């Protein structure tokens, strides 16, 4: 019996000491993420018994995850299962699994345990405007190649770090889509979007995470057009100084160009200019501009701005003493209604003066023969003073038109009557009476009048005019502000009819179709077209004058392009006062001031182009912008076409219609 027990103990010892080969049936994957599970199937080929242990070895640290007794032979064991987490694997890195049974062991191949999530952006757009929605799409894949499921945090770092914005979204099957709206006051700049993707376990602990950045650029967007004026009120003969500043979403200036327009109280565009932003435009207000409220409208980069200013009232007169005459001219923009005190050797004489705009009145100063110190006061302030010689019976101040009377100067009137009688007698003796009345009884109405002018010594040509103008050195009529277009031909002697004559005739026809009257002087040298209210029935003739000048200029340029002998010409555009009177189809006129001289001067400076005088410049600003030039010491202005960015004309028309509605 003792022998049997001893044999059994020996046999047990022998069996347990037999080598048991351990075979790992399946190697682990190359990479695992936190939260993944692993099963290690092993087979013990020899019959043995003992304790089977499985340890996870990471970064030199062993951690047992399976221990169990084993008895058998050739059996496959599937009980080795492990979920990777922060308890089993404190830090990501390379790991392996070692299996031990008694003195035998086996080890798996190395594998990686990771907590990384890789992010890939699907969004391509990088340019955004303030107030626009930013959409960020992408995929999130764990390092083990499986799609991540969790959450994403999108962080937008603004220019002001205290206003950083965070937006959350979900991560489903490896796909995320996060969006947010850019604040409208976001500064134009480059920005970084930071995106965090992560997974959590049942204990709400983050186990896997990924981080990526995405760059965007916020554009500078024009949002406001500020109109800056030096003053809200402007005096006549002063310049309005205005500029426009284009600002972006944060108020920063944007360099650009702007079209500014001035609209008067009649909704007429009085001035228009294209200039760089933040640069002043000076618009001169003429001395007699009526007091009114004007509007300034501007457009730049599709943004519009509006403002207004007031042309102030100014009652002022130019008072001067010329010889024995007091001259008072209204130089203001309202009727002049004042009482003047005229002191002749300190003896005051009061006169009430009422003048319309631009009206002039003369007063005769009288006193017993001798020299006197004369002073003119307005509201106690001296405006003119002279020491002059006066004649008369007593100190007086009378209107010049009323001072010449039969009782005052009887000798002068007798002399005038004698001269007139002598002239009348001479006319009767020479038989002028019959020819004079013959001309008066046979007027020609509505008939084309040929105007023959000597073109050269060899050839006479004729231009035909439906209506013509005649210059008079002395004329009683109405003073009217007129527009003048003067065509100056500089090489008259080189033109010998033919096509050149047709071109000039066409110029007259074009002008007459636009209600102009032709005045031809110096042969073909000067052809002046007059647009006066008496014939056009309107006080605004500047636009028609521009169209006439441009049509004539285009016609002459076209002719010169093909002709062998070219027409050397210049065109001037002027505005001035004329004394006019209509006599049938003939417009009789007299130049008031230097209107004709200025027209001829400027036309002579033009070389196949249109030049404007200073007077015309002030008028045509309402229709066209101009460039100033100096030629031979004389200021002239060149027309240029207005430029718009955006539909500026449509905006101005809408603005004018809105003003019309506001009136009612």
C-alpha positions as CSV (number, residue, x, y, z in Angstrom):
1,X,0.0,0.0,0.0
2,X,2.8,2.3,0.8
3,X,4.5,1.4,-2.5
4,X,1.3,2.4,-4.4
5,X,1.1,5.8,-2.7
6,X,4.8,6.5,-3.3
7,X,4.4,5.6,-7.0
8,X,1.4,7.9,-7.3
9,X,3.4,10.8,-5.9
10,X,6.3,10.1,-8.2
11,X,3.9,9.9,-11.2
12,X,2.4,13.3,-10.3
13,X,5.7,14.9,-9.9
14,X,6.9,13.4,-13.2
15,X,3.9,14.6,-15.2
16,X,4.0,18.2,-13.8
17,X,7.6,18.4,-14.7
18,X,7.0,17.4,-18.3
19,X,7.5,20.3,-20.7
20,X,4.2,21.8,-21.9
21,X,4.5,23.8,-25.2
22,X,2.4,26.9,-25.4
23,X,1.2,28.0,-28.8
24,X,-0.4,31.5,-29.5
25,X,-3.0,30.8,-32.2
26,X,-3.6,34.4,-33.3
27,X,-1.3,37.4,-33.2
28,X,-2.8,40.8,-32.1
29,X,-3.5,43.7,-34.6
30,X,-0.7,46.2,-35.1
31,X,-2.6,49.1,-33.5
32,X,-5.3,49.4,-30.9
33,X,-7.1,52.4,-29.5
34,X,-8.3,52.9,-26.0
35,X,-11.7,51.2,-25.6
36,X,-10.7,48.3,-28.0
37,X,-10.8,44.7,-26.7
38,X,-8.4,41.9,-27.5
39,X,-8.7,38.1,-27.2
40,X,-5.6,35.9,-27.1
41,X,-6.4,32.2,-28.0
42,X,-3.6,29.8,-26.9
43,X,-3.1,26.0,-27.1
44,X,-1.1,23.8,-24.6
45,X,0.0,20.8,-26.6
46,X,1.4,18.6,-23.7
47,X,-0.7,17.0,-21.0
48,X,0.0,19.0,-17.9
49,X,-1.6,20.9,-15.2
50,X,-0.8,24.1,-13.4
51,X,-1.6,27.8,-13.3
52,X,-2.0,29.7,-16.7
53,X,-1.2,33.4,-16.5
54,X,-1.5,36.2,-19.2
55,X,0.3,39.5,-18.6
56,X,0.2,42.8,-20.7
57,X,3.7,44.2,-20.9
58,X,3.8,47.9,-21.9
59,X,6.8,50.2,-21.5
60,X,8.5,47.6,-19.3
61,X,5.6,47.3,-16.9
62,X,3.8,43.9,-16.5
63,X,0.1,43.9,-15.7
64,X,-1.7,40.6,-15.2
65,X,-5.1,40.4,-16.8
66,X,-5.8,36.6,-16.8
67,X,-5.0,33.8,-14.2
68,X,-6.6,30.4,-14.0
69,X,-5.8,26.7,-13.2
70,X,-5.1,24.4,-16.1
71,X,-5.4,20.7,-16.5
72,X,-5.4,19.0,-19.8
73,X,-3.6,18.4,-23.0
74,X,-4.0,20.0,-26.5
75,X,-6.8,22.2,-25.5
76,X,-7.3,25.7,-27.0
77,X,-8.1,28.4,-24.4
78,X,-10.0,31.6,-25.4
79,X,-10.4,33.1,-22.0
80,X,-7.7,35.7,-22.4
81,X,-9.8,38.9,-23.1
82,X,-8.8,42.5,-22.3
83,X,-10.3,45.9,-22.9
84,X,-7.6,48.6,-23.1
85,X,-8.2,51.6,-20.8
86,X,-6.4,53.9,-18.5
87,X,-6.3,51.2,-15.8
88,X,-4.7,48.5,-17.9
89,X,-2.5,50.9,-19.9
90,X,-1.5,54.1,-18.2
91,X,0.3,55.6,-21.2
92,X,0.0,54.8,-24.9
93,X,3.0,53.0,-26.4
94,X,4.3,49.6,-27.7
95,X,3.0,46.5,-25.9
96,X,3.0,42.7,-26.0
97,X,1.2,39.9,-24.2
98,X,3.2,37.1,-22.4
99,X,1.5,33.8,-21.6
100,X,3.0,31.6,-18.7
101,X,2.2,28.0,-17.7
102,X,4.5,26.6,-15.0
103,X,8.0,27.1,-16.5
104,X,6.8,27.5,-20.0
105,X,5.9,30.9,-21.7
106,X,5.0,32.4,-25.0
107,X,5.0,36.1,-26.2
108,X,2.9,37.8,-28.8
109,X,4.3,40.2,-31.4
110,X,4.5,43.9,-30.5
111,X,1.5,46.1,-31.1
112,X,0.7,49.7,-30.4
113,X,-1.9,51.1,-28.0
114,X,-3.0,54.6,-29.1
115,X,-5.3,57.4,-28.0
116,X,-5.0,59.3,-31.3
117,X,-7.8,60.4,-33.6
118,X,-6.7,61.6,-37.1
119,X,-8.8,64.5,-38.5
120,X,-9.2,65.2,-42.3
121,X,-11.0,68.4,-43.4
122,X,-13.4,68.2,-46.4
123,X,-14.1,71.9,-46.5
124,X,-12.2,73.9,-49.3
125,X,-13.5,77.4,-48.7
126,X,-11.2,79.8,-47.0
127,X,-12.6,83.3,-47.8
128,X,-15.5,84.6,-45.8
129,X,-17.3,87.9,-45.3
130,X,-18.4,89.2,-41.9
131,X,-21.9,87.9,-41.0
132,X,-21.4,84.8,-43.2
133,X,-21.9,81.2,-42.0
134,X,-18.6,79.2,-41.7
135,X,-19.2,75.5,-42.4
136,X,-16.4,73.0,-41.5
137,X,-16.9,69.4,-42.6
138,X,-14.5,66.5,-42.1
139,X,-13.8,63.0,-41.0
140,X,-12.3,61.6,-37.8
141,X,-10.5,58.2,-37.8
142,X,-8.9,56.5,-34.9
143,X,-5.3,55.3,-35.4
144,X,-6.6,51.8,-35.5
145,X,-8.4,52.7,-38.8
146,X,-11.9,52.6,-37.3
147,X,-14.3,55.6,-37.5
148,X,-14.5,57.6,-34.3
149,X,-17.8,58.3,-32.5
150,X,-17.9,61.2,-30.1
151,X,-17.8,64.9,-30.1
152,X,-16.0,67.9,-31.8
153,X,-15.3,71.4,-30.3
154,X,-14.6,74.2,-32.8
155,X,-12.8,77.2,-31.4
156,X,-12.7,80.5,-33.3
157,X,-10.0,82.8,-32.1
158,X,-11.1,86.4,-32.8
159,X,-9.0,89.5,-33.1
160,X,-10.0,90.3,-29.5
161,X,-9.0,87.2,-27.5
162,X,-11.6,88.0,-24.9
163,X,-14.2,87.2,-27.5
164,X,-13.1,83.7,-28.5
165,X,-16.0,81.6,-29.5
166,X,-16.4,77.8,-29.1
167,X,-19.0,75.8,-31.0
168,X,-19.8,72.1,-30.3
169,X,-21.0,69.3,-32.6
170,X,-21.2,65.5,-32.7
171,X,-19.0,62.9,-34.3
172,X,-21.0,60.1,-35.9
173,X,-19.4,57.2,-37.8
174,X,-16.3,59.2,-38.3
175,X,-18.0,62.3,-39.8
176,X,-18.5,65.7,-38.3
177,X,-20.0,69.0,-39.5
178,X,-19.6,72.2,-37.4
179,X,-20.9,75.6,-38.4
180,X,-21.1,79.1,-36.9
181,X,-21.9,82.7,-38.0
182,X,-19.0,85.2,-38.1
183,X,-19.8,88.3,-36.1
184,X,-20.6,91.3,-38.3
185,X,-17.8,93.3,-36.7
186,X,-15.1,90.7,-37.3
187,X,-11.9,92.5,-38.3
188,X,-10.5,91.7,-41.7
189,X,-7.6,89.4,-41.1
190,X,-6.4,85.8,-41.2
191,X,-7.8,83.5,-38.5
192,X,-7.2,79.9,-37.2
193,X,-10.0,77.5,-36.5
194,X,-9.0,74.9,-33.9
195,X,-10.9,71.7,-33.9
196,X,-10.8,69.0,-31.2
197,X,-12.4,65.6,-31.8
198,X,-12.7,63.2,-28.9
199,X,-14.3,60.0,-27.5
200,X,-15.4,59.3,-24.0
201,X,-16.0,56.2,-22.0
202,X,-18.9,55.3,-19.7
203,X,-17.4,57.3,-16.9
204,X,-17.3,60.4,-19.1
205,X,-13.6,60.2,-19.3
206,X,-11.9,61.2,-22.6
207,X,-10.1,58.2,-23.9
208,X,-9.2,59.2,-27.5
209,X,-8.7,62.6,-28.9
210,X,-7.4,64.5,-32.0
211,X,-6.5,68.1,-32.8
212,X,-6.3,70.0,-36.1
213,X,-6.3,73.6,-37.3
214,X,-8.0,75.2,-40.3
215,X,-7.1,78.6,-41.6
216,X,-9.6,81.2,-43.0
217,X,-9.5,84.8,-44.1
218,X,-12.1,87.3,-43.2
219,X,-12.5,89.9,-46.0
220,X,-12.6,93.6,-45.7
221,X,-16.2,94.6,-46.7
222,X,-17.3,98.2,-47.3
223,X,-20.2,98.9,-45.0
224,X,-20.4,102.6,-44.5
225,X,-19.7,105.7,-46.7
226,X,-19.1,108.7,-44.5
227,X,-19.4,112.2,-46.0
228,X,-17.3,114.8,-44.3
229,X,-17.8,118.5,-45.0
230,X,-15.9,121.4,-43.4
231,X,-19.1,123.3,-42.7
232,X,-22.9,122.8,-42.9
233,X,-23.3,126.3,-44.3
234,X,-21.4,127.9,-47.2
235,X,-21.3,131.5,-48.2
236,X,-21.5,132.6,-51.8
237,X,-18.1,133.1,-53.4
238,X,-16.7,130.4,-51.1
239,X,-16.0,126.8,-51.9
240,X,-17.7,123.8,-50.5
241,X,-15.1,121.3,-49.2
242,X,-16.4,117.8,-49.0
243,X,-14.8,114.3,-49.0
244,X,-16.1,110.8,-48.6
245,X,-14.5,108.1,-46.4
246,X,-15.3,104.4,-47.1
247,X,-15.2,102.3,-44.0
248,X,-15.3,98.6,-43.4
249,X,-17.1,96.4,-40.9
250,X,-14.8,97.7,-38.0
251,X,-14.7,101.3,-39.1
252,X,-11.3,101.0,-40.8
253,X,-10.7,103.2,-43.9
254,X,-10.8,101.5,-47.3
255,X,-8.8,103.2,-50.1
256,X,-11.1,103.4,-53.1
257,X,-12.7,105.9,-55.5
258,X,-16.0,107.7,-55.0
259,X,-18.4,109.5,-57.3
260,X,-19.9,112.5,-55.5
261,X,-22.8,114.6,-56.8
262,X,-24.4,117.8,-55.7
263,X,-28.2,118.1,-56.0
264,X,-29.8,121.5,-55.6
265,X,-33.2,122.3,-54.2
266,X,-34.8,121.8,-57.7
267,X,-33.4,118.3,-57.8
268,X,-30.9,119.3,-60.5
269,X,-27.4,117.8,-60.4
270,X,-25.2,120.9,-60.1
271,X,-21.8,119.2,-59.7
272,X,-20.3,115.8,-60.1
273,X,-16.8,114.5,-59.5
274,X,-14.9,111.2,-59.2
275,X,-12.1,111.4,-56.7
276,X,-10.1,109.0,-54.4
277,X,-11.8,108.5,-51.1
278,X,-10.6,110.6,-48.1
279,X,-9.6,113.4,-50.5
280,X,-11.4,116.8,-50.5
281,X,-13.4,118.1,-53.4
282,X,-13.7,121.8,-53.6
283,X,-16.8,123.1,-55.4
284,X,-17.1,126.9,-55.8
285,X,-20.4,128.5,-55.0
286,X,-20.9,131.5,-57.3
287,X,-21.6,134.9,-55.8
288,X,-25.3,135.0,-56.8
289,X,-26.2,131.4,-56.0
290,X,-29.7,131.5,-54.5
291,X,-29.9,130.5,-50.8
292,X,-31.1,126.9,-50.5
293,X,-30.5,123.5,-49.0
294,X,-28.4,121.2,-51.2
295,X,-27.8,117.5,-50.9
296,X,-24.6,115.6,-51.3
297,X,-24.9,112.0,-52.5
298,X,-22.0,109.7,-53.0
299,X,-21.4,106.1,-54.1
300,X,-18.4,103.9,-53.7
301,X,-18.0,100.1,-54.0
302,X,-21.8,99.8,-54.1
303,X,-22.2,101.7,-50.8
304,X,-24.0,105.0,-50.8
305,X,-23.9,108.0,-48.4
306,X,-26.0,111.2,-48.1
307,X,-25.5,114.5,-46.5
308,X,-26.7,118.1,-47.0
309,X,-25.5,121.7,-46.6
310,X,-27.0,125.2,-46.9
311,X,-26.1,128.0,-49.2
312,X,-26.4,131.0,-46.9
313,X,-28.1,134.3,-47.7
314,X,-25.8,137.2,-48.4
315,X,-27.1,140.7,-48.9
316,X,-24.2,142.7,-50.2
317,X,-23.6,145.4,-52.7
318,X,-20.5,146.7,-54.5
319,X,-20.5,150.5,-53.8
320,X,-18.1,152.8,-55.6
321,X,-17.8,156.4,-56.6
322,X,-16.8,157.1,-60.2
323,X,-16.3,160.7,-61.0
324,X,-19.6,162.3,-59.9
325,X,-21.6,159.1,-60.0
326,X,-22.4,156.7,-57.2
327,X,-22.6,153.1,-58.6
328,X,-24.4,150.4,-56.5
329,X,-24.4,146.8,-57.8
330,X,-26.1,144.0,-56.0
331,X,-23.4,141.3,-55.6
332,X,-25.4,139.2,-53.2
333,X,-27.8,136.3,-53.7
334,X,-30.9,138.0,-52.4
335,X,-32.5,141.4,-53.2
336,X,-30.5,144.3,-51.8
337,X,-32.8,146.5,-49.7
338,X,-30.8,149.0,-47.6
339,X,-30.7,152.6,-46.8
340,X,-27.4,154.3,-47.7
341,X,-26.1,157.6,-46.2
342,X,-24.2,159.7,-48.6
343,X,-22.1,162.4,-46.9
344,X,-21.0,165.3,-49.1
345,X,-18.7,167.4,-47.0
346,X,-20.3,165.7,-44.0
347,X,-23.8,166.7,-45.0
348,X,-25.8,163.5,-45.0
349,X,-28.3,162.5,-47.6
350,X,-30.2,159.3,-47.2
351,X,-31.3,157.2,-50.2
352,X,-33.3,154.0,-50.1
353,X,-31.8,151.4,-52.5
354,X,-33.7,148.3,-53.6
355,X,-31.9,146.1,-56.2
356,X,-32.7,142.7,-57.7
357,X,-29.9,140.2,-58.0
358,X,-27.1,141.5,-60.3
359,X,-29.0,144.7,-60.7
360,X,-27.1,148.0,-60.9
361,X,-28.2,151.5,-60.2
362,X,-26.4,154.8,-60.7
363,X,-26.9,158.0,-58.7
364,X,-25.7,161.5,-59.7
365,X,-23.9,163.4,-57.0
366,X,-24.5,167.2,-57.0
367,X,-23.3,170.2,-55.0
368,X,-22.3,173.8,-55.6
369,X,-19.2,173.9,-57.8
370,X,-16.1,172.8,-56.0
371,X,-14.2,169.8,-54.5
372,X,-15.9,167.7,-51.9
373,X,-15.1,164.7,-49.7
374,X,-17.8,162.2,-50.4
375,X,-18.4,159.2,-48.1
376,X,-21.0,156.4,-48.5
377,X,-22.2,154.6,-45.4
378,X,-24.2,151.4,-44.9
379,X,-25.5,150.8,-41.4
380,X,-22.9,153.3,-40.1
381,X,-20.0,151.5,-41.8
382,X,-18.1,153.3,-44.6
383,X,-18.1,151.5,-47.9
384,X,-16.7,154.1,-50.3
385,X,-15.0,157.5,-50.1
386,X,-13.5,159.8,-52.6
387,X,-12.5,163.5,-52.9
388,X,-14.2,164.6,-56.2
389,X,-15.3,167.7,-58.1
390,X,-19.0,168.4,-58.1
391,X,-21.3,170.9,-59.8
392,X,-24.8,171.9,-59.2
393,X,-27.0,174.3,-57.3
394,X,-27.4,172.3,-54.0
395,X,-26.3,169.1,-52.3
396,X,-28.4,166.2,-53.7
397,X,-28.2,162.6,-54.7
398,X,-30.5,161.5,-57.6
399,X,-30.9,158.4,-59.7
400,X,-29.0,158.9,-63.0
401,X,-32.1,158.0,-65.1
402,X,-34.1,160.7,-63.3
403,X,-31.5,163.4,-63.1
404,X,-31.5,164.4,-66.8
405,X,-34.5,166.6,-67.2
406,X,-35.4,169.6,-69.5
407,X,-35.5,172.0,-66.6
408,X,-32.2,171.0,-65.3
409,X,-30.2,171.2,-68.5
410,X,-32.2,173.3,-71.0
411,X,-29.2,174.2,-73.1
412,X,-28.2,170.6,-73.5
413,X,-31.7,169.7,-74.7
414,X,-31.7,172.6,-77.2
415,X,-28.4,171.3,-78.6
416,X,-29.7,167.7,-79.0
417,X,-32.8,169.0,-80.8
418,X,-30.7,171.0,-83.3
419,X,-28.4,168.0,-84.0
420,X,-31.4,165.7,-84.6
421,X,-33.0,168.2,-86.9
422,X,-29.8,168.6,-89.0
423,X,-29.5,164.8,-89.4
424,X,-33.2,164.5,-90.4
425,X,-32.8,167.2,-93.0
426,X,-29.7,165.5,-94.6
427,X,-31.6,162.2,-94.8
428,X,-34.5,163.9,-96.7
429,X,-32.2,165.6,-99.1
430,X,-30.4,162.4,-100.1
431,X,-33.5,160.3,-100.7
432,X,-33.0,157.7,-98.0
433,X,-36.6,157.8,-97.0
434,X,-37.8,155.7,-99.9
435,X,-35.2,153.0,-99.7
436,X,-35.7,152.8,-95.9
437,X,-39.5,152.3,-96.2
438,X,-39.0,150.0,-99.2
439,X,-36.9,147.7,-97.0
440,X,-39.5,147.8,-94.2
441,X,-42.4,146.8,-96.4
442,X,-40.8,143.8,-97.9
443,X,-39.5,141.6,-95.1
444,X,-38.6,138.0,-95.8
445,X,-40.1,135.5,-93.4
446,X,-39.0,131.9,-92.8
447,X,-36.7,131.8,-95.7
448,X,-33.2,130.5,-95.7
449,X,-30.8,133.4,-96.0
450,X,-27.5,132.8,-97.8
451,X,-24.6,134.3,-96.0
452,X,-21.8,134.9,-98.5
453,X,-18.3,135.2,-97.0
454,X,-15.1,135.5,-98.9
455,X,-13.1,132.3,-98.4
456,X,-10.1,133.2,-100.5
457,X,-9.2,135.5,-103.3
458,X,-9.9,132.9,-105.8
459,X,-13.2,131.5,-104.6
460,X,-16.3,132.6,-102.8
461,X,-18.4,130.1,-100.9
462,X,-21.8,130.4,-99.2
463,X,-23.1,129.0,-96.0
464,X,-26.9,128.8,-95.5
465,X,-28.6,129.6,-92.2
466,X,-32.3,129.4,-91.4
467,X,-31.8,132.0,-88.8
468,X,-28.9,134.3,-88.2
469,X,-27.5,136.7,-85.6
470,X,-26.3,140.2,-86.0
471,X,-23.9,142.0,-83.7
472,X,-24.9,145.5,-82.7
473,X,-22.7,148.0,-80.9
474,X,-25.7,149.7,-79.3
475,X,-28.9,147.8,-78.6
476,X,-31.9,148.2,-76.5
477,X,-33.2,144.8,-75.4
478,X,-33.2,142.2,-72.6
479,X,-30.1,141.0,-70.8
480,X,-30.0,137.2,-70.8
481,X,-27.6,134.6,-69.6
482,X,-26.6,132.7,-72.7
483,X,-24.5,129.7,-73.7
484,X,-22.0,130.3,-76.5
485,X,-20.3,127.7,-78.7
486,X,-17.6,129.2,-80.9
487,X,-16.0,127.3,-83.8
488,X,-12.7,128.9,-84.9
489,X,-11.2,127.9,-88.2
490,X,-7.5,128.6,-88.1
491,X,-6.6,127.8,-91.7
492,X,-9.4,129.6,-93.6
493,X,-7.2,130.3,-96.7
494,X,-6.3,126.6,-97.1
495,X,-10.0,125.5,-97.5
496,X,-11.4,125.7,-101.0
497,X,-14.9,124.4,-100.8
498,X,-16.0,120.9,-101.6
499,X,-16.3,118.6,-98.6
500,X,-14.9,121.2,-96.2
501,X,-17.9,123.5,-97.0
502,X,-20.3,120.6,-96.4
503,X,-18.7,119.9,-93.0
504,X,-19.1,123.5,-92.0
505,X,-22.6,123.6,-93.3
506,X,-23.4,120.5,-91.3
507,X,-22.1,122.2,-88.2
508,X,-24.6,125.0,-88.7
509,X,-27.4,122.6,-89.4
510,X,-26.6,120.6,-86.2
511,X,-26.6,123.7,-84.1
512,X,-29.8,125.1,-85.5
513,X,-31.5,121.7,-85.0
514,X,-30.8,122.3,-81.3
515,X,-32.3,125.9,-81.4
516,X,-29.0,127.7,-81.7
517,X,-28.5,130.9,-83.8
518,X,-25.4,131.2,-86.0
519,X,-23.3,134.3,-86.1
520,X,-20.5,134.2,-88.7
521,X,-17.6,136.7,-88.6
522,X,-14.1,137.0,-90.1
523,X,-15.1,135.0,-93.1
524,X,-15.3,131.4,-91.9
525,X,-12.8,132.3,-89.2
526,X,-15.3,132.4,-86.3
527,X,-18.7,130.7,-86.4
528,X,-20.5,131.4,-83.1
529,X,-23.6,129.6,-82.0
530,X,-25.8,131.4,-79.5
531,X,-28.3,129.7,-77.2
532,X,-30.2,132.4,-75.6
533,X,-33.5,132.0,-73.6
534,X,-35.3,134.3,-76.0
535,X,-34.9,131.6,-78.7
536,X,-34.6,128.3,-76.8
537,X,-37.4,129.1,-74.3
538,X,-35.3,127.8,-71.4
539,X,-32.8,129.2,-69.0
540,X,-30.8,125.9,-68.9
541,X,-28.9,125.7,-72.2
542,X,-25.6,124.3,-71.0
543,X,-26.4,120.7,-71.8
544,X,-27.5,121.6,-75.3
545,X,-24.4,123.6,-75.8
546,X,-22.2,120.6,-74.8
547,X,-24.1,118.3,-77.2
548,X,-23.7,120.8,-80.1
549,X,-19.9,121.2,-79.4
550,X,-19.4,117.5,-79.2
551,X,-21.3,116.7,-82.4
552,X,-19.4,119.4,-84.3
553,X,-16.1,118.1,-82.9
554,X,-16.9,114.5,-83.8
555,X,-17.9,115.6,-87.4
556,X,-14.6,117.6,-87.9
557,X,-12.5,114.8,-86.5
558,X,-14.1,112.3,-88.8
559,X,-13.5,114.7,-91.8
560,X,-9.8,115.3,-90.8
561,X,-9.2,111.6,-90.5
562,X,-9.9,111.1,-94.3
563,X,-9.1,114.5,-95.8
564,X,-5.9,115.4,-97.4
565,X,-6.2,119.1,-96.4
566,X,-7.3,119.0,-92.8
567,X,-9.3,121.7,-91.0
568,X,-7.3,123.3,-88.3
569,X,-9.9,124.3,-85.7
570,X,-10.7,124.8,-82.0
571,X,-14.0,124.9,-80.2
572,X,-14.8,127.0,-77.1
573,X,-17.7,126.7,-74.7
574,X,-18.7,129.8,-72.8
575,X,-21.5,131.2,-70.7
576,X,-22.1,134.9,-70.5
577,X,-24.6,137.8,-70.5
578,X,-25.9,139.2,-73.9
579,X,-28.3,142.0,-74.6
580,X,-30.7,140.5,-77.1
581,X,-33.7,141.4,-79.2
582,X,-35.6,139.4,-81.8
583,X,-36.2,141.1,-85.1
584,X,-38.1,138.7,-87.3
585,X,-35.7,135.7,-88.0
586,X,-32.7,137.8,-87.0
587,X,-31.4,137.8,-83.5
588,X,-29.7,141.1,-82.7
589,X,-27.3,141.0,-79.8
590,X,-24.7,143.0,-78.0
591,X,-21.9,141.4,-75.9
592,X,-22.2,142.3,-72.2
593,X,-18.7,142.2,-70.7
594,X,-15.9,140.0,-72.2
595,X,-18.0,137.0,-73.3
596,X,-17.1,137.2,-76.9
597,X,-13.4,137.9,-76.3
598,X,-13.1,135.0,-73.9
599,X,-14.8,132.7,-76.4
600,X,-12.4,133.7,-79.2
601,X,-9.4,133.5,-76.8
602,X,-10.2,130.0,-75.6
603,X,-11.1,128.7,-79.1
604,X,-7.7,129.9,-80.3
605,X,-6.1,127.8,-77.6
606,X,-8.0,124.7,-78.5
607,X,-6.3,122.3,-80.9
608,X,-9.0,120.1,-82.5
609,X,-10.8,119.8,-79.2
610,X,-13.4,121.5,-76.9
611,X,-12.2,123.9,-74.2
612,X,-14.3,125.6,-71.6
613,X,-14.0,129.1,-70.1
614,X,-14.1,129.7,-66.4
615,X,-17.7,130.9,-66.7
616,X,-18.8,127.8,-68.5
617,X,-17.0,125.5,-66.0
618,X,-19.2,126.8,-63.3
619,X,-22.3,126.0,-65.3
620,X,-21.5,122.6,-66.8
621,X,-20.4,120.9,-63.6
622,X,-24.0,119.8,-63.4
623,X,-23.5,117.6,-66.5
624,X,-19.9,116.7,-66.9
625,X,-16.7,116.8,-64.7
626,X,-13.8,118.8,-66.2
627,X,-10.0,119.0,-65.9
628,X,-8.3,122.3,-65.4
629,X,-5.3,123.3,-67.6
630,X,-3.3,126.4,-68.1
631,X,-2.4,127.4,-71.7
632,X,-0.4,130.5,-72.5
633,X,-1.1,131.8,-69.0
634,X,-4.9,131.4,-69.4
635,X,-7.0,128.9,-67.4
636,X,-9.1,126.6,-69.6
637,X,-11.0,123.4,-68.8
638,X,-11.3,120.1,-70.7
639,X,-14.5,118.0,-70.7
640,X,-14.2,114.5,-69.5
641,X,-16.7,111.7,-69.3
642,X,-18.1,110.9,-65.8
643,X,-17.1,107.4,-64.4
644,X,-19.3,105.3,-62.1
645,X,-18.7,102.3,-60.0
646,X,-21.9,100.5,-59.7
647,X,-25.2,101.9,-60.9
648,X,-24.6,105.5,-59.5
649,X,-27.0,107.1,-62.0
650,X,-29.9,104.8,-60.9
651,X,-29.2,105.7,-57.3
652,X,-29.2,109.4,-58.0
653,X,-32.5,109.2,-59.9
654,X,-34.0,107.3,-57.0
655,X,-32.7,109.9,-54.6
656,X,-34.2,112.7,-56.6
657,X,-37.6,111.0,-56.8
658,X,-37.4,110.5,-53.0
659,X,-36.8,114.3,-52.6
660,X,-39.8,115.0,-54.8
661,X,-42.0,112.9,-52.6
662,X,-40.7,114.6,-49.5
663,X,-42.0,117.9,-50.8
664,X,-45.6,116.9,-50.7
